[in-house]
Amino acid sequence: MPTSRKKDNQDRVTEGALPAEALQGEFPKLNLPLQPPYPPMEAKSVDEIPRGEGWQYEPKWDGFRCLVFRDGDQVVLQSKAGQPLARYFPEIVKAVKELRPTRFVLDGEIVILDNGHIEFDELLMRIHPAASRIKKLSEETPATLFVFDLLVDKEKNNLTEMPLEVRRSRLEEFFDEIPKGSLIRLSPKAEDVRSAERWMEQLGSIGLDGVIAKRLDVPYASGDRSAMQKIKLIRTADCVVGGFRWASKGGKVGSLLLGLYDDNGKLNHVGFSSSFSVEERGELEKVLKPYMGGKGFSGAAPGGPSRWATERSTQWEPLDPKLVCEVRYDHFSGERFRHGTKFLRWRPEKRPKSCTYEQVETKKKGQGLEGLLAA
């Protein structure tokens, strides 16, 4: 595991939750039946893949949700939160303009691929104020748009009232005109649950986020979660507690600061866990007290607030790195947990030095994205 760390991205969150100042701009008026900002269809989180007739399954991409509006030479890329994305992905705008149809609305996900693996951290680097930096990155690490729905077809017909089964058929016809090698790609789908189960088993190793299940017989439910379900990959890791932060109120422990050892034997801060009840917070201080005043993290230590955070304390208390806990997480990228983790249990039988990056590394040798989706 490399010891270099991408400081500018360490504390960023997913695009849908970026503050308004990160994505700015206004949308033009388009000669289309749908106008941006248009709320995309959303998904309800469930624990298991739904079974039975009438479901379509798709990989859940780990990227930026994107609605694409094209009206002649005008191309709008809209984020899930209803903000403009076009300036951050000029290569996608160019690829859209190269398509034969000149008027349409697509729903998809922007990702960045590296040797068949999804790189979310590279995607975050695109949200940058300097146009020169964005241009450089768009050439070095071009993004791909995986499209999974057609909302307005090339004849400017609004398809949102049609069932998914019809929209998917029209989408596949739309892609008959898109040349291979384009940055605009058709997202795969399956109607048998075995394929969805295989994706859940294998695709986490290349950075996919899980599986999406959609009803074939329902229209496009703008802004609604009733007809689409998401089943996310859940992972666990054993981490060393290298420190903690006090809660802003009440004088109790607010969060545990988690660490993993790198190849040089350094304990690096990789995230936090704050999923404790009031009663549990009262007990945490008793557990941590014997270790207070220790050396804490020997590698990368917790920093101050990022430019995306507000009113976040920079104060933390170091601990002797002997406590190990198991946490549940959904994403690990940029050498840290992307979101807060859920504390599961203490692991007194685990050696702290055994808590390494190896357990959270997702890249594996093998087929990569193309091979797995084609299998």
N, C-alpha and C positions, 0 to 999 in steps of 0.2 A: 504493500500500500504506500503510495507516494506521500511524503510529508508536506509537500507544497499544498497550500490551502487557498481557495478562491474567496478571499475576504469580502469582496464586493457583493457576493451572492449568499453568504452564509445564513443570513436571517431573513431572506426573502420568503414570501409565501407564494402559493399558486396564483396564476394570473387573474383568476376570477375574484380574488380578494385583494388585489393590488389597490392602493389608495387612488383616489380620483386624479391626483396630480401626476401619477405615473403614466396614465393614458389619457391624452387630451385631444380635443378636436371636435369638429362638427361634421355631420353627414350631409351630402348634397341631396337635393330632390331628384329622384330617379323616375324614369318612365317605366315603372314596373308595378304589378299589383300588390307587392309587399314593399314596405319602406323601412330602412334602418332608422333607429334601432328597433329590431324585432326580437322579442323574447324567444329564445330557442326552447324546444321541448326538453324537459329535464327528467331525471330518473330518481326513483325511490330506492334507498339502500335496503337490501334484504340479505339474509344470512345464507340462503341456499339458492341454487339455480332452479327456476320454476320448470316444471315438467308438463307434459301433455301436448295436445294438438294446438296449433295456432300460434306458436312462438317462433320468433326469429332471433338467433344468437349472433352477436358480433364481439370481436375483441374490444376491450375498453382501453383506448389509447391514452397514454400518459403525456398529454401535451396541452395546447391552448385550444379550447373550443372556438370554432370560427364559422360564422355565416358569411358566404361570399355572394355579393350582389354585383352583377355585371349588366351595364346598360351602355352598349356600344363601347366607346373608349373609356367610360367611367367604371372603375372597379372599386368597390368598398369591401373591406374586410372588417367584420364586426366581432368583438369579443363576446363571451358569454354574459359579461356584465353590461353589455351595450355600449362599449367604448371602441373607438377606431384602432385598428391594428395595422393598417396598410403601410405606414411609414417604417414599421419595424421589420417587415418582410417584403422588400422590393422584389425579390426573386419569385415570390408567389404571385404578386401582382402581374409581373411580366409573363409568367406561365399562364395565368388566366387570360390575358390579352391575346395569347397565341392560340387559344382554342378556337375552333371553327364557329360554334354557336356564339352569338354576340349579345344575347339577352337571356338571363337565367338567375336563379337563386339556389345556392347549394348550402348544405349543412355538413360540417366535417370537423376535423381536428388537425391542427398544425403540430408536427413533431420534427425533431432533428435526429437523423439516423447516422450512426458511426459503425461501419462494418456489421450491419444488421442488428445493432443494439440502439435502443432509444436513449437519448441523452437529454434529460430534462434540464440539467444545469446549463447546458449550452443554450437552451431555449431562453432561460431567464436572462442570459447575458444580452439578448436582443433588446430588452426594455431599457434603452440607453438614450440619453439626450443628444448625443453627437451623431449626426447623419453620416459622417465619415467612418465612424466606428461601426455603425450598422451596415454600411456598404461593404466594409472589409469582411465582417463576419458572414454576410450573406454570400460572399464569394468563397470563403474558406469552408464554411459549414452550412451549405444551403438546406433550407427546410423543405419538408414534404407535406402536402395537404392530402390526408386520407378522407375521402368523401363517403358519407353513409346515407345521405338523403337528398332528394331533389324536391324543392318547394315550388319553384316556378320553372317551367320547361322553356325550350328555345322558341316556342310560339307564344310565350308570355302567358301561358295558362297557369292559374293558381291551382296547385295540386294539394294544398294543405287539407282540404276536405275529403280527399280520397284516402282509402285505407293504405297502410304501409305496403301491402302486397302489390298494389298497383304502382305506388311511387317507386318501389324497388325495381320493378320491371322497367319503368320509364328511365330510371337512373342507369340501369345496365345498357339500355339503348343509347342513352346520352354518351356513355363511355365508349361505344363502338366508334365514335368519331375522334377519340383522344388518342394520339400516338403513344406507343410505348416509349418509355424514357422521360415522359413528362413528370414534372414535380406534382401534378394533380393526379392522384391515384384513387382507384375504387377500393373502398374498405371491404374486406371479405365478410361473408355471412354464412350461416349454416342454419338448417332447420331441424337437425337432430341433436339431441342433448349430449351425445357422446363427443361431438366436436367441441362443444362448450366445456365439457369436463376436461378434455385434453388440453385446451387452451389454459384452463386454470392450473393444470399440473405443470405445464411446460413453459408458458409464455412469460411467467414472472422472471425467468432467468434472462430475458432480453429486455426487461424494463416495461412490459405491459402492465396495466393496472387492474386487470380482472376481466370480467365478462359483462356485457350488456344484453338484456333480454327484452324484446319488444313484441307486443301483440301485432299480428299480421292484419287483423281486421279493424283497426282503429285509425282515425285520421291523425294528422300532425297536431298534437296538443300543445300549442304555443304557451310556454310558461308553466305547464302543468307536469306533474309527476305520476299521474295515475296509470298511464299506459306503458311505462318503461321502467325497468328495474335494473339496478346495478349490483353486482356481486364482486366485491373487492378482495384482492389477495391480502390475507392477514399473516403477518410474520411476527416472530418473537426473537429476542436477543438478550443475552446476559451482559450486563454493563457494570462497570465499577462506579460507585458514587463518589465522585471527587470533590463534591462541595454541595452547597445548598443556598437558596435564597429565602429570606424571611418574607412572609406575606405582608402586603402593604398595610393591612389592618389586623388587629387582634394579637400581634406578638407571637404568632405561631409560624411553623415552617410552611413556606409557600410552595416550593418546588425543589426537587432533587436534580442536581446537575450530573449528567451521565458522561462517562468516558470509556474509550476503547484504546487498547495498546496498539501502536504501529510496529513496523518491522524493526525499528531502532529501539524498541523498548520504552518509548515515550507514551505517556497517558494523555490523549487528546480529548478535549471537550467535544461531544458530538450531539448534544441535545439535552432535553429536560423531561421531567415527568411531574405533573401537578394534579393528577387525577385522584385527589384524596377528599374524603368527607371531612366534616368538622371534627368528628371524633378521632379519625385517623391522624389528622394534623396534630391533635393534642398528644398523641402517642409517639409521633415521629421524633420529637426533640429528645425523648428518653432513649430512643434507638441510636440517634446520632451523637449524643453528648460525649460518649467515651472516645470518639474519633475527632472531635473538634480541635482546631489548632494545628492540624496536620499539614503536610506539604501540598496537598491538593493535586492539581494537574502538573505533570512534568513537561508536557508538550504544549499544544495550543490550549490556552485558557479561555474561559468565558470573557467575551468582550462587552462593550457598552452597547447602547441601542443602535440598530441600523437605521438607515434613512427611511425605512418603511415602518418603523415602530414609533409609538408615541407613549409617553409617560411610563417608560419601562425603567426599573431600577437597575443601576450598574453595580450595585453592591452585592457581593456574594461571600460566603464563608467557606474556607477550605476545610477539607476533612482528610484524615489519614486514609489513603486509598486501600482500604481493606474490606469494605462492605460491597457485596455483589447483589444485584437484584435482576430479576427477569422482567422485561417490559414487552408490550405489544406495540407494533408500529406498522404503518402502511407504506411509507416510502423512505429510502435512504439514498441520497444523492448529494454531490458536492461535499462528500466526506462528513455528512451529518444527517440526522433524522430531519426530514423536511418539516414535519409537524410535531407537536407535542406527543409523547408516548403515553401509554396507559400502564401504570404500575400493576404487576401481577403478583409477585411474591419475592421474599428474600431468598437468596441462595447461599446459605452459610457453608455448604459443602463444596462450593466452587472456588478455585484459586483465582484471585484477581488477575494474575498474569495470563490466564487462559481466555480472558475477555478481549479478543482481537477483532480486527476488521474482517477476518476471514468469514465470520458467520453472517455478515451483512453484504458481502460482495455478491452481486447478481450476475455479472458477466461470466459466461461459461463457453468453453470451446464447443463447437458443434455447428448445427445448421444455421443458427441465427434466425432472424425474422423471416426471410424469404423461404427457407427450407421448411420451417415449422408451419407456416401458413399454407404452403403448397402440399403438405403431407396429407 
